[in-house]
Amino acid sequence: MRLRKLFLAAGAIVAAGAMALAPAAQASSPTGGPIAAIAVGGSTTTADYTISLPVKTLSVQLAVYGVTTTISCTGGSASGVVHAGVGKNSFTLTAMSLTCPSIFPGTTVSFSLVCNVEVVFSDPNVHNGTNPLTDTIDTGNTTKFSSVDGAMNLTNSSGVHCMEVTINNGCTFRIGGSAMARFDEYAKTTLTQDLYLSGSGLQIKSPIGCLGAVTNNQAITLTGDLNVYTAAGLIDFQK
């Protein structure tokens, strides 16, 4: 009996030692936090850095004379700044142009900004770092690595609808409202990241000369992927 108790006690000591040496288990969904800063090139010094945003893919969906129509744009670009620093959480787009077919056959169309567009991020679960091989997951509404959720506001704080559409047959209208945006921190190529748009929540505003093809406040959707590049380095939303 004494020998059996001795073996049991020795086994318990060995097991306890093994547990002490074993690495702690990691949570499968590690907890991040709300955005506390934006780092650019590893620095959270307060500064605005110029960004260019060539269009990778973009489509527009709207009803034309009541018929749902999807238009695939063939190109375009935007430009603006990323606001780096502690307490910062946004981009500002200062210019945009899109190359898209017109809703009226035989005419040409242009898209431009008449005021600055704020892209504001408010993801409650971000992590520091931009490498999906070593960094934890920013969940937000997705499960992609380094994905940060936000919104692109095409109506500014003064109530101005910032995107203007001009067709050369005399039809003009604005696009306002707010569209979901998602920034993927992971670099696809050198210093190039991605801004995704999922544009339900946008509306046509104040159409003039459009012959009833579109109406005020009707829905319009912009869905796309814009590359984001700044020479200063990768953009990192930090907790």
C-alpha positions as YAML, in Angstrom:
chain: A
units: angstrom
residues:
- id: 1
  name: MET
  ca: [0.00, 0.00, 0.00]
- id: 2
  name: ARG
  ca: [2.80, 2.39, 0.89]
- id: 3
  name: LEU
  ca: [4.56, 1.59, -2.38]
- id: 4
  name: ARG
  ca: [1.36, 2.28, -4.37]
- id: 5
  name: LYS
  ca: [0.88, 5.64, -2.64]
- id: 6
  name: LEU
  ca: [4.50, 6.52, -3.34]
- id: 7
  name: PHE
  ca: [4.04, 5.79, -7.07]
- id: 8
  name: LEU
  ca: [0.84, 7.87, -7.16]
- id: 9
  name: ALA
  ca: [2.53, 10.81, -5.43]
- id: 10
  name: ALA
  ca: [5.50, 10.65, -7.80]
- id: 11
  name: GLY
  ca: [3.15, 10.57, -10.79]
- id: 12
  name: ALA
  ca: [1.31, 13.63, -9.56]
- id: 13
  name: ILE
  ca: [4.57, 15.55, -9.15]
- id: 14
  name: VAL
  ca: [5.69, 14.66, -12.70]
- id: 15
  name: ALA
  ca: [2.30, 15.65, -14.14]
- id: 16
  name: ALA
  ca: [2.35, 18.98, -12.32]
- id: 17
  name: GLY
  ca: [5.83, 19.69, -13.65]
- id: 18
  name: ALA
  ca: [4.79, 18.89, -17.20]
- id: 19
  name: MET
  ca: [1.78, 21.22, -16.93]
- id: 20
  name: ALA
  ca: [3.99, 24.01, -15.64]
- id: 21
  name: LEU
  ca: [6.33, 23.63, -18.61]
- id: 22
  name: ALA
  ca: [3.56, 23.40, -21.25]
- id: 23
  name: PRO
  ca: [2.74, 26.61, -23.19]
- id: 24
  name: ALA
  ca: [-0.51, 28.35, -22.29]
- id: 25
  name: ALA
  ca: [-3.39, 27.69, -24.68]
- id: 26
  name: GLN
  ca: [-4.34, 30.62, -26.92]
- id: 27
  name: ALA
  ca: [-7.92, 31.73, -27.45]
- id: 28
  name: SER
  ca: [-9.29, 30.84, -30.89]
- id: 29
  name: SER
  ca: [-10.80, 34.35, -31.18]
- id: 30
  name: PRO
  ca: [-8.32, 36.69, -29.48]
- id: 31
  name: THR
  ca: [-9.76, 39.94, -28.21]
- id: 32
  name: GLY
  ca: [-8.70, 43.19, -29.83]
- id: 33
  name: GLY
  ca: [-10.03, 46.63, -29.08]
- id: 34
  name: PRO
  ca: [-11.48, 49.82, -30.60]
- id: 35
  name: ILE
  ca: [-9.33, 51.96, -32.87]
- id: 36
  name: ALA
  ca: [-6.93, 54.10, -30.81]
- id: 37
  name: ALA
  ca: [-4.56, 55.28, -33.55]
- id: 38
  name: ILE
  ca: [-3.56, 55.00, -37.20]
- id: 39
  name: ALA
  ca: [0.08, 54.20, -37.90]
- id: 40
  name: VAL
  ca: [1.63, 54.89, -41.31]
- id: 41
  name: GLY
  ca: [4.97, 53.26, -41.99]
- id: 42
  name: GLY
  ca: [5.04, 52.24, -38.33]
- id: 43
  name: SER
  ca: [4.66, 55.80, -37.00]
- id: 44
  name: THR
  ca: [1.69, 57.20, -35.06]
- id: 45
  name: THR
  ca: [3.01, 60.76, -35.28]
- id: 46
  name: THR
  ca: [0.16, 63.11, -36.17]
- id: 47
  name: ALA
  ca: [0.39, 63.79, -39.92]
- id: 48
  name: ASP
  ca: [-1.62, 63.60, -43.15]
- id: 49
  name: TYR
  ca: [-0.16, 61.36, -45.85]
- id: 50
  name: THR
  ca: [-1.26, 61.49, -49.48]
- id: 51
  name: ILE
  ca: [-2.97, 58.33, -50.74]
- id: 52
  name: SER
  ca: [-3.83, 57.27, -54.28]
- id: 53
  name: LEU
  ca: [-6.69, 54.87, -54.91]
- id: 54
  name: PRO
  ca: [-6.80, 53.39, -58.43]
- id: 55
  name: VAL
  ca: [-10.02, 51.47, -59.08]
- id: 56
  name: LYS
  ca: [-9.50, 47.73, -59.27]
- id: 57
  name: THR
  ca: [-13.16, 46.82, -59.83]
- id: 58
  name: LEU
  ca: [-16.34, 48.88, -59.49]
- id: 59
  name: SER
  ca: [-19.98, 48.46, -60.46]
- id: 60
  name: VAL
  ca: [-23.04, 50.69, -60.18]
- id: 61
  name: GLN
  ca: [-26.56, 49.33, -59.74]
- id: 62
  name: LEU
  ca: [-29.69, 51.48, -60.08]
- id: 63
  name: ALA
  ca: [-33.19, 51.40, -61.57]
- id: 64
  name: VAL
  ca: [-33.45, 53.15, -64.96]
- id: 65
  name: TYR
  ca: [-37.11, 53.82, -65.86]
- id: 66
  name: GLY
  ca: [-37.88, 51.29, -63.13]
- id: 67
  name: VAL
  ca: [-35.70, 48.53, -64.59]
- id: 68
  name: THR
  ca: [-32.81, 47.37, -62.38]
- id: 69
  name: THR
  ca: [-29.59, 48.01, -64.28]
- id: 70
  name: THR
  ca: [-26.02, 47.08, -63.41]
- id: 71
  name: ILE
  ca: [-23.20, 49.09, -64.95]
- id: 72
  name: SER
  ca: [-19.63, 47.78, -64.81]
- id: 73
  name: CYS
  ca: [-17.08, 50.57, -64.74]
- id: 74
  name: THR
  ca: [-13.88, 50.04, -66.69]
- id: 75
  name: GLY
  ca: [-11.54, 52.26, -64.71]
- id: 76
  name: GLY
  ca: [-11.11, 55.27, -62.50]
- id: 77
  name: SER
  ca: [-9.17, 56.57, -59.54]
- id: 78
  name: ALA
  ca: [-9.45, 58.58, -56.35]
- id: 79
  name: SER
  ca: [-7.00, 60.50, -54.22]
- id: 80
  name: GLY
  ca: [-6.91, 61.96, -50.73]
- id: 81
  name: VAL
  ca: [-5.14, 61.63, -47.40]
- id: 82
  name: VAL
  ca: [-4.89, 59.19, -44.51]
- id: 83
  name: HIS
  ca: [-4.92, 60.88, -41.11]
- id: 84
  name: ALA
  ca: [-2.17, 59.29, -39.00]
- id: 85
  name: GLY
  ca: [-1.84, 59.70, -35.25]
- id: 86
  name: VAL
  ca: [-3.33, 58.83, -31.89]
- id: 87
  name: GLY
  ca: [-7.09, 59.38, -31.87]
- id: 88
  name: LYS
  ca: [-7.30, 59.24, -35.69]
- id: 89
  name: ASN
  ca: [-9.61, 56.82, -37.51]
- id: 90
  name: SER
  ca: [-10.32, 58.08, -41.03]
- id: 91
  name: PHE
  ca: [-9.34, 58.81, -44.62]
- id: 92
  name: THR
  ca: [-10.45, 61.89, -46.57]
- id: 93
  name: LEU
  ca: [-11.06, 61.51, -50.31]
- id: 94
  name: THR
  ca: [-10.53, 64.81, -52.11]
- id: 95
  name: ALA
  ca: [-11.00, 63.73, -55.74]
- id: 96
  name: MET
  ca: [-12.53, 60.86, -57.69]
- id: 97
  name: SER
  ca: [-13.20, 60.10, -61.32]
- id: 98
  name: LEU
  ca: [-14.81, 56.96, -62.76]
- id: 99
  name: THR
  ca: [-14.96, 55.59, -66.28]
- id: 100
  name: CYS
  ca: [-18.39, 53.97, -66.65]
- id: 101
  name: PRO
  ca: [-21.02, 53.46, -69.37]
- id: 102
  name: SER
  ca: [-23.90, 55.96, -69.41]
- id: 103
  name: ILE
  ca: [-27.49, 55.04, -68.57]
- id: 104
  name: PHE
  ca: [-28.42, 56.64, -71.92]
- id: 105
  name: PRO
  ca: [-26.99, 54.80, -74.96]
- id: 106
  name: GLY
  ca: [-24.85, 56.99, -77.19]
- id: 107
  name: THR
  ca: [-23.96, 59.48, -74.44]
- id: 108
  name: THR
  ca: [-20.97, 59.89, -72.14]
- id: 109
  name: VAL
  ca: [-20.98, 60.20, -68.36]
- id: 110
  name: SER
  ca: [-18.56, 61.58, -65.76]
- id: 111
  name: PHE
  ca: [-18.39, 61.08, -62.00]
- id: 112
  name: SER
  ca: [-16.62, 63.65, -59.84]
- id: 113
  name: LEU
  ca: [-16.49, 64.94, -56.26]
- id: 114
  name: VAL
  ca: [-17.80, 68.41, -55.44]
- id: 115
  name: CYS
  ca: [-16.73, 68.19, -51.77]
- id: 116
  name: ASN
  ca: [-14.46, 66.06, -49.62]
- id: 117
  name: VAL
  ca: [-15.68, 62.57, -48.69]
- id: 118
  name: GLU
  ca: [-14.89, 61.18, -45.26]
- id: 119
  name: VAL
  ca: [-14.26, 57.45, -44.87]
- id: 120
  name: VAL
  ca: [-14.59, 56.86, -41.13]
- id: 121
  name: PHE
  ca: [-13.66, 53.58, -39.42]
- id: 122
  name: SER
  ca: [-15.20, 52.48, -36.12]
- id: 123
  name: ASP
  ca: [-14.35, 48.77, -35.84]
- id: 124
  name: PRO
  ca: [-14.41, 47.69, -32.14]
- id: 125
  name: ASN
  ca: [-11.99, 44.79, -32.65]
- id: 126
  name: VAL
  ca: [-8.69, 45.77, -34.27]
- id: 127
  name: HIS
  ca: [-5.16, 44.53, -33.62]
- id: 128
  name: ASN
  ca: [-1.74, 46.04, -34.22]
- id: 129
  name: GLY
  ca: [0.14, 44.79, -37.28]
- id: 130
  name: THR
  ca: [-0.50, 44.15, -40.98]
- id: 131
  name: ASN
  ca: [0.89, 40.65, -41.54]
- id: 132
  name: PRO
  ca: [-1.76, 37.87, -41.56]
- id: 133
  name: LEU
  ca: [0.93, 35.25, -40.88]
- id: 134
  name: THR
  ca: [1.82, 36.79, -37.53]
- id: 135
  name: ASP
  ca: [-1.04, 39.09, -36.50]
- id: 136
  name: THR
  ca: [-4.41, 38.30, -34.99]
- id: 137
  name: ILE
  ca: [-7.73, 38.73, -36.76]
- id: 138
  name: ASP
  ca: [-9.68, 41.98, -36.93]
- id: 139
  name: THR
  ca: [-13.17, 40.57, -37.05]
- id: 140
  name: GLY
  ca: [-15.63, 43.44, -37.36]
- id: 141
  name: ASN
  ca: [-18.31, 42.10, -39.70]
- id: 142
  name: THR
  ca: [-15.86, 39.75, -41.42]
- id: 143
  name: THR
  ca: [-13.36, 37.05, -40.54]
- id: 144
  name: LYS
  ca: [-10.59, 38.26, -42.84]
- id: 145
  name: PHE
  ca: [-7.16, 39.01, -41.47]
- id: 146
  name: SER
  ca: [-6.47, 42.71, -40.89]
- id: 147
  name: SER
  ca: [-9.98, 43.75, -41.94]
- id: 148
  name: VAL
  ca: [-11.23, 47.06, -40.49]
- id: 149
  name: ASP
  ca: [-14.87, 48.12, -40.91]
- id: 150
  name: GLY
  ca: [-16.14, 51.62, -41.55]
- id: 151
  name: ALA
  ca: [-18.32, 53.80, -43.79]
- id: 152
  name: MET
  ca: [-17.86, 56.13, -46.77]
- id: 153
  name: ASN
  ca: [-20.03, 59.22, -46.27]
- id: 154
  name: LEU
  ca: [-21.07, 60.78, -49.58]
- id: 155
  name: THR
  ca: [-23.21, 63.37, -47.75]
- id: 156
  name: ASN
  ca: [-21.03, 65.65, -45.64]
- id: 157
  name: SER
  ca: [-21.74, 67.24, -42.25]
- id: 158
  name: SER
  ca: [-23.21, 70.32, -43.99]
- id: 159
  name: GLY
  ca: [-25.74, 68.17, -45.87]
- id: 160
  name: VAL
  ca: [-24.00, 68.51, -49.25]
- id: 161
  name: HIS
  ca: [-24.15, 65.41, -51.49]
- id: 162
  name: CYS
  ca: [-20.56, 65.07, -52.66]
- id: 163
  name: MET
  ca: [-20.59, 62.90, -55.81]
- id: 164
  name: GLU
  ca: [-21.85, 64.53, -59.00]
- id: 165
  name: VAL
  ca: [-22.87, 62.58, -62.11]
- id: 166
  name: THR
  ca: [-22.98, 64.49, -65.41]
- id: 167
  name: ILE
  ca: [-24.25, 63.02, -68.70]
- id: 168
  name: ASN
  ca: [-23.66, 64.97, -71.89]
- id: 169
  name: ASN
  ca: [-27.36, 64.92, -72.87]
- id: 170
  name: GLY
  ca: [-28.05, 67.40, -70.03]
- id: 171
  name: CYS
  ca: [-28.88, 64.94, -67.23]
- id: 172
  name: THR
  ca: [-27.16, 65.61, -63.91]
- id: 173
  name: PHE
  ca: [-27.66, 64.32, -60.39]
- id: 174
  name: ARG
  ca: [-25.80, 63.91, -57.13]
- id: 175
  name: ILE
  ca: [-25.18, 60.77, -55.07]
- id: 176
  name: GLY
  ca: [-25.50, 61.05, -51.29]
- id: 177
  name: GLY
  ca: [-25.83, 58.86, -48.22]
- id: 178
  name: SER
  ca: [-23.42, 56.46, -46.58]
- id: 179
  name: ALA
  ca: [-21.97, 53.18, -47.87]
- id: 180
  name: MET
  ca: [-20.26, 50.40, -45.97]
- id: 181
  name: ALA
  ca: [-16.48, 50.38, -46.38]
- id: 182
  name: ARG
  ca: [-13.86, 47.83, -45.36]
- id: 183
  name: PHE
  ca: [-10.11, 48.38, -45.31]
- id: 184
  name: ASP
  ca: [-7.87, 45.33, -45.65]
- id: 185
  name: GLU
  ca: [-4.51, 46.14, -44.05]
- id: 186
  name: TYR
  ca: [-2.68, 43.21, -45.62]
- id: 187
  name: ALA
  ca: [-0.42, 44.39, -48.47]
- id: 188
  name: LYS
  ca: [-1.26, 42.68, -51.77]
- id: 189
  name: THR
  ca: [1.80, 44.22, -53.47]
- id: 190
  name: THR
  ca: [4.48, 46.59, -52.18]
- id: 191
  name: LEU
  ca: [2.79, 49.31, -50.07]
- id: 192
  name: THR
  ca: [-0.59, 48.54, -51.70]
- id: 193
  name: GLN
  ca: [-3.63, 47.68, -49.58]
- id: 194
  name: ASP
  ca: [-7.36, 47.52, -50.40]
- id: 195
  name: LEU
  ca: [-10.49, 49.56, -49.68]
- id: 196
  name: TYR
  ca: [-13.72, 47.66, -50.39]
- id: 197
  name: LEU
  ca: [-17.09, 49.39, -50.88]
- id: 198
  name: SER
  ca: [-20.48, 47.78, -50.39]
- id: 199
  name: GLY
  ca: [-22.74, 50.65, -51.25]
- id: 200
  name: SER
  ca: [-26.28, 49.94, -50.10]
- id: 201
  name: GLY
  ca: [-27.42, 53.09, -48.30]
- id: 202
  name: LEU
  ca: [-26.68, 55.53, -51.14]
- id: 203
  name: GLN
  ca: [-29.36, 57.56, -52.93]
- id: 204
  name: ILE
  ca: [-29.74, 59.64, -56.07]
- id: 205
  name: LYS
  ca: [-30.28, 63.30, -55.19]
- id: 206
  name: SER
  ca: [-31.74, 66.23, -57.20]
- id: 207
  name: PRO
  ca: [-31.83, 64.82, -60.75]
- id: 208
  name: ILE
  ca: [-32.14, 67.52, -63.43]
- id: 209
  name: GLY
  ca: [-32.82, 66.92, -67.13]
- id: 210
  name: CYS
  ca: [-32.87, 63.13, -66.79]
- id: 211
  name: LEU
  ca: [-36.22, 62.63, -68.59]
- id: 212
  name: GLY
  ca: [-37.66, 60.56, -65.72]
- id: 213
  name: ALA
  ca: [-35.00, 57.86, -66.03]
- id: 214
  name: VAL
  ca: [-34.08, 58.29, -62.34]
- id: 215
  name: THR
  ca: [-35.90, 59.93, -59.44]
- id: 216
  name: ASN
  ca: [-34.95, 61.79, -56.28]
- id: 217
  name: ASN
  ca: [-34.01, 59.57, -53.29]
- id: 218
  name: GLN
  ca: [-34.03, 56.33, -55.27]
- id: 219
  name: ALA
  ca: [-31.41, 53.77, -54.26]
- id: 220
  name: ILE
  ca: [-28.09, 53.46, -56.05]
- id: 221
  name: THR
  ca: [-25.37, 50.99, -55.12]
- id: 222
  name: LEU
  ca: [-21.61, 51.31, -55.62]
- id: 223
  name: THR
  ca: [-19.71, 48.06, -55.11]
- id: 224
  name: GLY
  ca: [-15.99, 47.87, -55.65]
- id: 225
  name: ASP
  ca: [-12.37, 47.40, -54.69]
- id: 226
  name: LEU
  ca: [-9.94, 50.31, -54.70]
- id: 227
  name: ASN
  ca: [-6.23, 49.81, -54.18]
- id: 228
  name: VAL
  ca: [-4.76, 52.14, -51.54]
- id: 229
  name: TYR
  ca: [-1.16, 53.32, -51.89]
- id: 230
  name: THR
  ca: [0.96, 55.73, -49.89]
- id: 231
  name: ALA
  ca: [4.71, 56.10, -50.34]
- id: 232
  name: ALA
  ca: [5.08, 56.66, -46.58]
- id: 233
  name: GLY
  ca: [4.39, 53.00, -45.80]
- id: 234
  name: LEU
  ca: [1.63, 50.58, -44.86]
- id: 235
  name: ILE
  ca: [-1.46, 51.84, -43.03]
- id: 236
  name: ASP
  ca: [-2.14, 50.09, -39.72]
- id: 237
  name: PHE
  ca: [-5.20, 50.65, -37.51]
- id: 238
  name: GLN
  ca: [-4.05, 50.07, -33.93]
- id: 239
  name: LYS
  ca: [-5.91, 49.33, -30.69]
...
